[in-house]
Amino acid sequence: MSQTEEFGEELADFVRRVAELKSARSVPAGDLGTVLDAAIFELDHVAEQLRPAYERLAADGQLGGGRSPDRDEQRLLRAIFQRLPLPVALVDRESVVRRLNFAATGFTGVRAGYATGRPLTGFLLHADRVAFRSQTAAVARGEGDRSLTVHLQRMPHAPVRATLTALRPGTEPRTAVLVVLQPQPQPTGARPLPQETALQGAAPDLREATRHAALLDLADAMTATLLTAPAGDRAAVVERAAAVLHGRFADWVIGDEGAAHQRRTTVMGPKGAPVDDVLAQAPGACPLVVEAARGGAPVLQVRPEDPDAFGRDASGAPVLVRAQVTSLLCVPLSARTDGPVEGVLTLFRSGARLAFSMAEAQAVDVMSRHIALALRRTA
């Protein structure tokens, strides 16, 4: 790695850490001493490491004087990568996705923008994650190409062959790993079995069965509530739906009506939480809500990385930090995929509560369509 690349990487890491320090301003007063120590440490790092490195590069003429890369060739390589008919991902040594081509987005069911910056292991079954992470690190260390069988969460019973090979893109500071995903063909003459037959004789997962039963109970309660809600009273529909979800399913439930002109009508949170501050927040200042209102897809985030994804309250503190959000769901209320958006529903979980799962996100997506239908009913 050249000195310029090392300096750029150090500077980028420093900028990310500064952003984290900014988001930590709303932590309890008792923890501010730790935040202050971290801030002083970062200032020392700039004075003792980054500034001398900058002065050395400036003296050597390595800042701004380098030879520019062949942009046409880079565009060609990017186009080839994106148009490859096989699902391909570029990850780092920690299995974090750097790039995902079109075939991979269709195969995994995950948008490239969502996957970038997240571990590819998050889309695999838990049993496969450790092995995949270990093999990826070995390839990145230069120990040769590897191949292993994994299973995607969206297709848990279909084995997928993952082939890993080391790659050193010209614009990348470190060795990356190219991952090719290929579904394993079934033996010749074998007939595809339905899921029930494939699972015959397997021991039942009681925890999964319990979660499934809880989702069925939740869906039943939501259906009964929407059927008995007063027709034409949109505020009552949102409030009743939020009451079903609050507590038993989510720690926070936030309802925003409308799309072009949004207004926050319902906020339910834990006892003693800053509910009034969140209620007073303008929905237009919440990037997640704005994106969902424009017809975006439902968003599931576990340990949200951007503290400003749900905006800030009147005191300037990020809502996600102040509410101690560990996972969130933000879904548009639309009766059909290409239909008008009637509003946006946002759910938070905080503390030690388990994060929202993909199955729970799917259940909320279904319920959001039912809520949208109830909002469109007239008296």
C-alpha positions in Angstrom: 0.0 0.0 0.0 1.4 3.4 -0.9 1.9 6.2 1.6 -0.9 8.2 0.0 -3.3 5.3 0.3 -2.4 4.7 3.9 -2.9 8.4 4.7 -6.3 8.4 3.0 -7.4 5.4 4.8 -6.3 6.8 8.2 -8.1 10.1 7.4 -11.3 8.2 6.4 -11.2 6.2 9.7 -10.7 9.4 11.7 -13.7 11.1 10.0 -15.9 8.0 10.9 -14.8 8.1 14.5 -15.5 11.8 14.8 -19.1 11.1 13.5 -19.5 8.6 16.3 -18.2 11.1 18.9 -20.8 13.6 17.6 -23.6 11.1 18.0 -22.4 10.3 21.6 -23.3 13.8 22.9 -26.7 12.5 24.1 -25.3 9.7 26.3 -26.1 9.9 30.1 -24.1 12.5 32.0 -22.2 9.8 33.9 -20.7 8.4 30.7 -19.5 11.8 29.3 -16.1 11.3 30.9 -15.4 8.4 28.6 -16.6 10.3 25.6 -14.3 13.2 26.5 -11.3 10.9 26.9 -12.0 9.4 23.4 -12.2 13.0 21.9 -8.9 13.9 23.5 -7.3 10.7 22.2 -8.5 11.5 18.7 -7.1 15.1 18.9 -3.7 13.6 19.9 -3.9 11.2 17.0 -4.3 14.1 14.6 -1.4 16.1 16.1 1.0 13.2 16.4 0.2 11.0 13.4 -2.0 12.6 10.7 -0.3 16.0 10.5 3.3 14.7 10.3 2.1 12.2 7.7 0.5 15.0 5.6 3.7 17.1 5.9 5.8 14.2 4.7 3.6 13.5 1.7 3.5 17.2 0.8 7.3 17.4 0.9 7.6 14.3 -1.3 5.1 15.8 -3.8 2.8 12.8 -3.5 -0.4 14.9 -2.9 -2.2 15.7 -6.0 0.7 14.9 -8.3 0.0 11.2 -8.9 -0.9 9.8 -12.2 -4.7 9.5 -12.7 -6.1 6.0 -13.3 -7.4 5.0 -16.7 -11.1 5.9 -16.2 -12.3 4.2 -19.3 -10.8 0.9 -18.2 -12.3 1.2 -14.8 -15.7 1.8 -16.3 -15.3 -1.2 -18.5 -14.3 -3.4 -15.5 -17.3 -2.1 -13.5 -19.7 -2.8 -16.3 -18.3 -6.4 -16.7 -18.6 -7.0 -13.0 -22.2 -5.8 -12.9 -23.3 -7.7 -16.0 -21.8 -11.0 -15.2 -24.5 -13.7 -15.4 -23.3 -15.3 -12.1 -24.0 -13.9 -8.7 -20.7 -12.2 -7.6 -19.8 -10.2 -4.5 -16.6 -8.4 -3.6 -16.0 -8.5 0.1 -13.1 -7.6 2.5 -11.3 -9.8 4.9 -14.1 -9.3 7.4 -16.7 -10.5 4.9 -18.1 -7.0 4.6 -19.7 -6.4 1.2 -17.9 -3.8 -1.0 -19.8 -4.4 -4.2 -22.7 -6.7 -5.3 -23.5 -7.2 -9.0 -27.0 -7.4 -10.5 -27.2 -11.2 -10.5 -26.3 -11.3 -6.8 -29.0 -8.9 -5.8 -31.6 -11.0 -7.6 -30.1 -14.3 -6.2 -29.9 -13.1 -2.5 -33.0 -10.9 -2.6 -31.0 -8.0 -1.1 -30.5 -4.6 -2.7 -26.9 -3.6 -3.5 -27.3 -0.3 -1.6 -28.5 -2.2 1.5 -25.9 -4.9 1.3 -22.9 -2.6 0.9 -21.1 -2.0 4.2 -22.8 -5.0 5.8 -21.3 -8.5 6.4 -22.3 -11.0 3.7 -22.6 -13.5 6.5 -25.7 -11.7 7.7 -27.6 -13.2 4.7 -26.4 -16.8 5.5 -27.8 -19.2 8.0 -26.1 -19.0 11.4 -24.6 -22.4 11.1 -22.6 -21.3 8.0 -21.4 -17.9 9.1 -18.3 -18.9 11.1 -17.0 -21.2 8.4 -17.6 -18.6 5.7 -15.9 -15.8 7.7 -12.9 -18.0 8.5 -12.4 -19.1 4.9 -12.7 -15.5 3.7 -10.0 -14.3 6.1 -7.7 -17.2 4.9 -8.1 -16.2 1.3 -7.5 -12.5 2.1 -4.3 -13.6 3.9 -3.0 -15.1 0.6 -3.5 -18.8 1.6 -5.1 -19.7 -1.7 -8.6 -20.0 -3.1 -11.3 -21.8 -1.2 -14.8 -23.2 -1.8 -17.5 -24.2 0.6 -21.2 -24.9 0.7 -23.5 -22.4 2.4 -27.2 -21.7 2.7 -29.0 -18.4 2.2 -31.6 -17.3 4.8 -34.2 -16.8 2.0 -33.5 -20.4 0.7 -32.4 -22.4 3.8 -32.9 -25.8 2.1 -31.1 -25.0 -1.1 -27.3 -25.5 -0.9 -25.2 -22.8 -2.5 -21.6 -23.3 -3.6 -19.5 -20.3 -2.6 -16.1 -20.0 -4.4 -13.6 -17.5 -2.9 -10.6 -16.1 -4.6 -8.2 -13.2 -3.7 -8.3 -10.1 -5.8 -6.3 -6.8 -5.7 -8.3 -4.1 -7.4 -6.1 -1.2 -8.5 -8.2 1.3 -6.5 -8.4 -0.8 -3.3 -5.9 -0.4 -0.5 -6.0 -4.0 0.6 -6.6 -7.4 -0.9 -10.3 -8.1 -1.5 -12.1 -11.4 -1.9 -14.2 -12.2 -4.9 -17.2 -14.5 -4.0 -19.1 -16.4 -6.7 -22.4 -18.0 -5.5 -23.7 -20.9 -7.5 -26.7 -23.1 -6.6 -25.7 -26.7 -6.4 -27.5 -28.9 -9.0 -29.5 -31.8 -7.7 -28.4 -35.3 -8.6 -29.5 -36.5 -12.0 -33.0 -37.9 -11.9 -33.8 -36.5 -8.5 -37.2 -34.9 -8.2 -37.4 -31.6 -6.2 -39.1 -32.3 -3.0 -41.6 -30.0 -1.4 -40.4 -28.3 1.8 -42.6 -30.5 4.0 -41.1 -33.7 2.5 -37.5 -32.4 2.8 -38.1 -31.6 6.5 -39.7 -34.9 7.3 -38.1 -36.6 10.2 -36.2 -33.4 11.3 -36.5 -32.4 14.9 -38.9 -29.4 15.3 -37.4 -26.1 16.3 -39.6 -25.2 19.3 -38.3 -21.6 19.5 -39.1 -21.0 15.8 -42.5 -22.6 16.3 -43.1 -20.3 19.3 -42.1 -17.2 17.3 -44.3 -18.3 14.4 -47.3 -18.7 16.7 -46.7 -15.3 18.2 -46.7 -13.7 14.8 -50.0 -15.5 14.0 -51.5 -14.1 17.2 -50.2 -10.6 16.4 -51.7 -10.8 12.9 -55.0 -12.0 14.3 -55.1 -9.2 16.8 -54.3 -6.6 14.1 -57.0 -8.0 11.8 -59.7 -7.8 14.5 -58.6 -4.3 15.4 -58.7 -3.0 11.8 -62.1 -4.6 11.1 -63.7 -2.9 14.2 -61.9 0.5 13.7 -64.3 3.4 12.8 -64.4 3.9 9.0 -63.2 7.3 7.8 -61.3 8.1 11.1 -57.7 7.8 9.9 -56.2 8.9 13.1 -58.1 6.3 15.1 -57.0 3.6 12.6 -53.3 4.4 13.1 -53.6 4.8 16.8 -55.4 1.4 17.2 -52.9 -0.4 15.0 -50.1 1.2 16.9 -51.6 0.0 20.2 -51.6 -3.6 18.9 -47.9 -3.4 18.1 -46.7 -1.5 21.1 -45.3 -3.5 23.9 -45.9 -7.0 22.7 -43.9 -6.5 19.4 -42.0 -3.2 19.6 -40.8 -0.7 22.3 -41.6 2.3 20.1 -44.4 2.7 17.5 -44.4 5.9 15.4 -47.2 6.7 12.9 -47.0 9.4 10.2 -49.9 10.1 8.0 -49.8 11.3 4.4 -47.0 11.2 1.8 -46.5 14.6 0.2 -47.6 16.5 3.3 -46.8 14.3 6.3 -47.9 14.8 9.9 -47.0 12.8 12.9 -50.2 11.6 14.6 -49.1 8.7 16.9 -46.1 8.0 19.1 -46.0 5.2 21.7 -42.9 4.5 23.6 -41.6 3.0 26.9 -42.6 4.6 30.2 -40.4 7.6 30.9 -39.1 7.8 27.4 -39.0 11.2 25.5 -42.3 10.4 23.7 -43.4 14.1 23.4 -40.1 15.1 21.8 -40.5 12.4 19.1 -44.1 13.5 18.6 -43.0 17.1 18.1 -40.5 16.0 15.4 -41.3 16.9 11.8 -41.5 13.7 9.7 -39.8 15.5 6.9 -36.7 15.7 9.0 -36.5 11.9 9.2 -34.6 10.5 6.2 -36.1 7.0 6.7 -39.6 8.3 6.8 -39.1 10.5 3.7 -37.7 7.6 1.7 -40.6 5.3 2.7 -43.2 8.0 1.9 -41.8 8.3 -1.6 -42.7 4.7 -2.3 -39.6 3.1 -1.0 -39.3 -0.5 0.1 -39.6 -1.5 3.8 -36.4 -1.0 5.7 -35.0 -3.3 8.4 -31.9 -2.1 10.3 -30.1 -4.0 13.1 -27.7 -1.8 15.1 -28.3 1.2 12.8 -25.0 2.7 11.7 -26.2 6.2 10.9 -27.4 7.9 14.1 -29.2 10.6 12.1 -31.3 8.1 10.0 -34.4 9.1 12.0 -33.4 12.8 12.4 -32.9 14.7 15.6 -35.1 16.0 18.3 -35.6 19.7 19.4 -32.4 19.5 21.6 -30.3 18.4 18.6 -29.8 14.8 19.8 -30.2 12.0 17.3 -33.5 10.2 18.0 -32.0 6.8 17.5 -29.3 7.4 20.1 -31.7 9.0 22.6 -34.1 6.1 22.3 -31.3 3.6 22.5 -32.5 1.9 19.3 -31.0 -1.5 18.6 -33.1 -2.4 15.6 -35.9 -0.7 13.6 -38.5 -1.3 10.9 -39.8 1.5 8.7 -42.6 0.5 6.3 -44.8 2.5 3.9 -48.5 2.1 4.3 -49.6 1.2 0.8 -52.4 -1.1 -0.3 -50.3 -2.5 -3.2 -46.7 -2.3 -4.3 -47.2 0.4 -6.9 -50.1 2.1 -5.1 -50.2 5.5 -3.3 -48.7 5.7 0.1 -51.2 6.5 2.9 -48.5 7.0 5.6 -45.5 5.5 7.2 -45.2 3.2 10.2 -41.9 3.0 12.2 -41.1 0.5 14.9 -38.1 0.6 17.3 -36.7 -2.1 19.6 -34.2 -1.0 22.3 -32.2 -2.4 25.1 -31.6 -6.2 25.4 -34.7 -7.1 23.3 -34.0 -9.3 20.4 -33.6 -7.5 17.0 -36.3 -7.7 14.4 -36.0 -10.8 12.2 -36.6 -11.1 8.5 -39.8 -13.1 9.3 -41.1 -10.3 11.6 -40.3 -7.7 8.9 -42.3 -9.7 6.4 -45.2 -10.0 8.8 -45.2 -6.2 9.4 -45.1 -5.6 5.6 -48.3 -7.7 5.3 -50.0 -5.8 8.1 -49.0 -2.5 6.6 -51.0 -3.3 3.5 -54.0 -4.1 5.7 -53.6 -0.9 7.6 -53.5 1.0 4.3 -56.7 -0.6 3.2 -58.4 0.4 6.5 -57.2 4.0 6.1 -58.9 4.2 2.7 -62.3 3.1 4.0 -64.9 5.8 4.1 -67.7 6.3 6.5 
